[in-house]
Amino acid sequence: MAFQHPIDAPRTTDFGVLTTSNGNPVDTNQTSITAGPEGPISIADFHLIDKLSHFDRERIPERVVHAKGAGAHGVFEVTNDVSHLTCAKFLSHVGKKTPVFARLSTVGGEAGSADTVRDVRGFSVKFYTEEGNWDMVGNNTPVFFLRDPSKFPDFIHTQKRNPRSHLPDPDAFWDFFSLLPESNHQLTILMSDRGIPDGFRHMNGFACHTLTLVASDGSYKYVKWHFITDQGIKNIEPAEAAKIAGTDPNYAHRDLFNAIEKGDFPSWTVSIQVVDPKDIHKLGFSIFDMTKALPHKDFPLIEVGRMTLNRNPENYFAETEQSAFSPSNMVPGIAPSADRMLQGRLFSYPDTHRHRLGPNFAQIPINAPLNKANNHQRDGFMAINGNGGRRPNYEPNSFGGPHQTNKVGTTTQPLGMPVSGTVGVHPFVLTEADFVQCRVLYNKFSEEEKARLARNIGGHLCNAQLFIQKRQLPIFYRVDKDYGRRVEAELRKNGSKI
């Protein structure tokens, strides 16, 4: 029976004849091949087997963290000349525009979780520059819970489900943080009003790590990247967030998508804080410690440009779900630092992409650089870029092909970055410096904000066992006595025997 367009359906574009995966026209997509009207299905029904076997494999492994997120295309435009700080070509002059793709996400929940949970938000941006892709892989907070990557898998396990009950576990959450007092700064931000942003458009983004900008002569400066929302900060009260989670769990995704669809393009002012390497000993803390932020009064923001998101993906899976961000994706003029967490992520991120998407994940269009990868990597699952053709797959060789630039130590890595000390296990020592910044933050809060912070903590911490409460409470007291008193009062209101 010939295909009939439903008479009550709107006329749409004709996308042509349906085919199998190898291009054969499909005669019928509605009925399987069987041995008579009542007989079994024939294994010779290639279209059915082709369709079902692909369907069985439509889900790639879920991200371990940042499983649920929304993506959008956009543009970054330089608004202030910083070419004296870096030789990165995409920052070469005012007015220079670079296409970007951003993915904004929650962190701990599964792909089906609600957008309005109290959680850190991921904030990752892929810059498609003429020298390759630079990935700014950050969060909506300027600091983090940890400063050594060996603790990261354990931290994420505490944010996931209990391995026995398969339920969220307040004991694991607070047990871990009470044994990691350096987490107090990030934990305070998480439990404050900013712990539940009102969608993705009304939050800031931060690289969190200390990165390095390298000039054309090989000199370098340490920098912190900031993406400040032009829409203004907006957050959601816990009761309202819980209501939205039950009525519109895709709230943040829907808000971003709809805003872009109607032309209300969100934007962020992109700035940096700059530190001369000779001044890092004056800070009073390590610039490579991810639990610390640079004071703005000492290191004011220097505007670099503006990022605008102006186009939604045509296909969520192909673009957002298959997008792969990694801090190791850098370009000449931007380099890593000795930040331990960054060093661990340089390996971990591309490694998880190889597991989730395959060894050739960089060939997927959303991840491919504009200037085309040109190397000797061959074979593996989904090698779809011609696999190097007839060229030799090694270097050096005598038959042409990609070759090195011989510019080592100038544009991709700074010259003369000092490293000293013995190779070994060097644990961090907890000091008063680990409480100072959180104390400053707490005392910037209004009375109402302090009350809400204590209420949020007390309402959650009371669900942990008493010995964990007794271990965590002194950390709040050490930050600030008023902080500790407020949390203790809220715990008692919630029935704690502390």
Residue pairs with C-beta under 8 A, 6 or more apart in sequence:
5 11
17 25
17 26
18 25
18 26
18 29
19 25
19 26
20 26
20 46
20 47
20 50
21 50
21 54
24 46
24 47
26 47
29 47
32 41
32 42
32 45
32 48
33 41
33 42
33 44
33 45
33 48
34 40
34 41
34 42
35 42
41 48
43 49
60 321
60 322
60 356
60 357
61 355
61 356
62 110
62 111
63 111
63 352
63 356
64 156
64 352
65 107
65 108
65 122
65 156
66 103
66 105
66 106
66 107
66 122
66 124
67 105
67 106
67 109
67 110
67 111
67 113
68 105
68 106
68 109
68 110
68 111
68 112
68 113
68 115
68 253
69 103
69 104
69 105
69 106
69 122
69 253
69 320
70 103
70 104
70 105
70 200
70 252
70 253
70 256
70 257
70 320
71 101
71 102
71 103
71 104
71 313
71 316
71 319
71 320
71 323
72 101
72 102
72 256
72 257
72 260
72 309
72 310
72 311
72 312
72 313
73 99
73 100
73 101
73 309
73 310
73 311
73 312
73 313
73 319
74 99
74 100
74 101
74 102
74 265
74 307
74 308
74 309
74 310
74 311
75 97
75 98
75 99
75 100
75 307
75 308
75 310
76 90
76 97
76 98
76 99
76 100
76 125
76 127
76 270
76 305
76 306
76 307
76 308
77 95
77 96
77 97
77 98
77 305
77 306
77 308
78 90
78 91
78 92
78 93
78 94
78 95
78 96
78 97
78 304
78 305
79 94
79 303
79 304
79 305
79 306
80 94
80 302
80 303
80 304
80 305
81 93
81 94
82 91
82 213
82 272
82 302
82 304
83 91
83 92
83 93
84 215
85 213
85 215
85 221
85 223
85 274
86 213
86 214
86 215
86 333
86 334
87 214
87 215
87 216
87 332
87 333
87 411
88 129
88 131
88 134
88 213
88 331
88 332
88 333
88 334
89 129
89 130
89 131
89 331
89 332
89 333
90 96
90 98
90 127
90 129
90 130
90 131
90 134
90 331
91 304
91 305
91 333
98 127
98 128
98 129
99 127
99 128
99 370
100 125
100 126
100 127
100 128
100 307
101 125
101 126
101 128
101 319
101 323
101 366
102 123
102 124
102 125
102 126
102 307
102 309
103 122
103 124
103 320
103 323
103 325
104 121
104 122
104 123
104 124
104 200
104 252
104 256
105 121
105 122
105 124
106 113
106 115
106 117
106 119
106 120
106 121
106 122
107 119
107 120
107 121
107 122
107 139
107 159
108 117
108 119
108 120
108 156
108 159
108 160
109 117
109 119
112 249
113 249
114 244
114 245
114 249
114 251
115 199
115 244
115 245
115 249
115 250
115 251
115 252
115 253
116 196
116 236
116 241
116 242
116 244
116 245
116 249
116 251
116 252
117 196
117 241
117 245
118 190
118 191
118 195
118 196
118 238
118 241
118 456
119 190
119 195
120 139
120 140
120 141
120 186
120 190
121 139
121 140
121 197
121 200
121 203
122 138
122 139
122 140
123 138
123 139
123 140
123 203
123 204
123 205
123 206
123 227
124 135
124 136
124 137
124 138
124 325
125 135
125 136
125 205
125 227
125 307
126 133
126 134
126 135
126 323
126 325
126 329
126 367
127 133
127 134
127 135
127 136
127 331
128 369
128 370
129 331
129 369
129 370
130 370
130 371
131 331
131 332
131 371
132 329
132 331
132 369
132 371
133 329
133 331
133 367
133 369
134 329
134 330
134 331
134 334
135 325
135 326
135 327
135 328
135 329
135 330
136 205
136 207
136 225
136 227
137 207
137 325
137 326
137 327
137 345
137 349
138 205
138 206
138 207
138 208
138 209
138 225
138 227
139 205
139 206
139 208
140 194
140 197
140 203
140 204
140 205
140 206
141 186
141 189
141 190
141 194
141 206
141 208
142 206
142 208
142 224
142 226
142 293
143 185
143 186
143 189
143 208
143 290
143 291
143 292
143 293
143 437
144 186
144 208
144 290
144 291
144 341
145 155
145 177
145 180
145 183
145 186
145 187
145 291
146 152
146 155
146 180
146 182
146 183
146 290
146 291
146 341
147 182
147 289
147 290
147 291
147 340
147 341
147 428
148 340
148 341
148 344
148 428
149 340
149 341
149 343
149 344
149 345
149 348
150 344
151 180
152 341
152 344
152 348
154 176
155 176
157 172
158 169
158 172
158 173
158 175
158 176
159 173
161 167
161 168
161 169
162 168
162 169
162 172
170 460
170 461
170 463
170 464
171 464
171 465
171 468
173 460
173 464
174 460
174 461
174 464
174 468
174 469
174 472
175 464
175 468
177 183
177 187
177 472
178 468
178 471
178 472
178 475
179 471
181 430
181 434
181 435
181 475
181 478
182 291
182 428
182 430
182 434
183 291
184 434
184 435
184 438
184 475
184 476
184 478
184 479
185 291
185 292
185 293
185 434
185 437
185 438
185 441
186 291
188 438
188 441
188 442
188 453
188 479
189 195
189 441
191 453
191 456
191 457
191 460
192 445
192 449
192 452
192 453
192 456
193 235
193 449
193 452
193 453
194 203
194 233
194 235
195 235
195 456
196 235
196 236
196 237
196 238
196 241
197 203
197 233
197 234
197 235
197 236
197 252
198 234
198 235
198 236
199 234
199 251
199 252
199 255
199 256
200 252
200 253
200 255
200 256
200 266
201 229
201 231
201 255
201 256
201 259
201 266
202 229
202 231
202 232
202 233
202 234
202 235
203 229
203 233
204 226
204 227
204 228
204 229
204 233
204 268
205 226
205 227
205 268
206 224
206 225
206 226
206 227
207 224
207 225
208 290
209 290
209 327
209 337
209 339
209 341
209 342
209 345
210 222
210 223
210 224
210 275
210 287
210 288
210 337
210 339
210 342
211 222
211 223
211 224
211 225
211 334
211 335
211 336
211 337
211 342
212 220
212 221
212 222
212 223
212 334
212 335
212 336
212 337
212 414
212 417
213 220
213 221
213 222
213 223
213 272
213 274
213 333
213 334
213 335
214 220
214 332
214 333
214 334
214 335
214 410
214 411
214 412
214 413
214 414
215 333
216 410
216 411
217 410
218 409
218 410
218 411
218 414
218 415
218 416
219 414
219 415
220 277
220 335
220 414
220 415
220 417
221 274
221 275
221 276
221 277
222 274
222 275
222 276
222 277
222 280
222 287
222 337
223 272
223 273
223 274
223 275
224 272
224 273
224 293
224 294
224 299
225 270
225 271
225 272
226 270
226 271
226 272
226 273
226 301
227 268
227 269
227 270
227 307
228 268
228 269
228 270
228 271
228 301
229 266
229 267
229 268
230 266
230 267
230 268
230 269
230 306
231 266
231 267
236 244
238 456
244 251
245 251
248 254
256 266
256 309
257 312
259 265
259 266
260 266
260 309
260 310
260 311
260 312
261 312
265 308
265 309
265 310
266 308
266 309
267 306
267 307
267 308
267 309
268 306
268 307
269 303
269 305
269 306
270 303
270 304
270 305
270 306
270 307
271 301
271 302
271 303
271 304
272 301
272 302
272 304
273 294
273 296
273 299
273 300
273 301
273 302
274 299
274 302
275 283
275 287
275 294
275 299
277 417
280 286
280 287
283 294
284 433
284 436
285 292
285 433
286 292
287 294
287 337
288 337
288 338
288 339
288 340
289 339
289 428
290 339
290 340
290 341
290 342
291 434
292 433
292 437
293 437
313 319
313 320
318 364
318 365
318 366
319 366
322 357
322 361
322 364
322 366
322 367
323 366
323 367
324 349
324 350
324 353
324 356
324 357
324 361
324 362
324 364
324 367
325 349
326 345
326 346
326 349
326 350
326 353
327 336
327 342
327 345
327 346
327 349
328 336
328 345
328 346
328 347
328 349
328 350
330 336
330 412
331 412
332 411
332 412
333 411
335 412
335 413
335 414
336 342
336 343
336 346
338 419
353 361
354 361
357 364
358 380
358 381
358 382
359 380
359 381
360 377
360 380
360 381
360 382
360 383
360 384
360 385
361 367
362 368
362 369
362 373
363 373
363 382
363 383
363 384
363 385
368 385
373 385
374 402
375 402
376 388
376 392
376 393
376 394
376 395
376 401
376 402
378 387
378 388
378 393
379 387
391 399
391 400
391 401
392 399
392 400
392 401
395 401
395 402
395 403
395 404
396 403
409 415
435 478
435 479
438 479
439 479
439 480
442 450
442 453
442 479
442 480
442 482
442 483
443 480
445 453
450 482
450 483
450 486
451 486
453 486
454 483
454 486
454 487
454 489
454 490
455 490
457 476
457 487
457 490
458 487
458 489
458 490
458 491
458 493
458 494
458 496
459 490
459 494
461 469
461 472
461 487
461 491
462 469
462 490
462 491
462 494
462 495
462 496
464 472
466 496
466 497
466 498
469 491
469 496
469 498
470 498
473 484
473 487
473 488
473 491
473 498
474 484
476 483
476 484
476 487
477 483
477 484
477 485
478 484
488 498
491 498
492 498
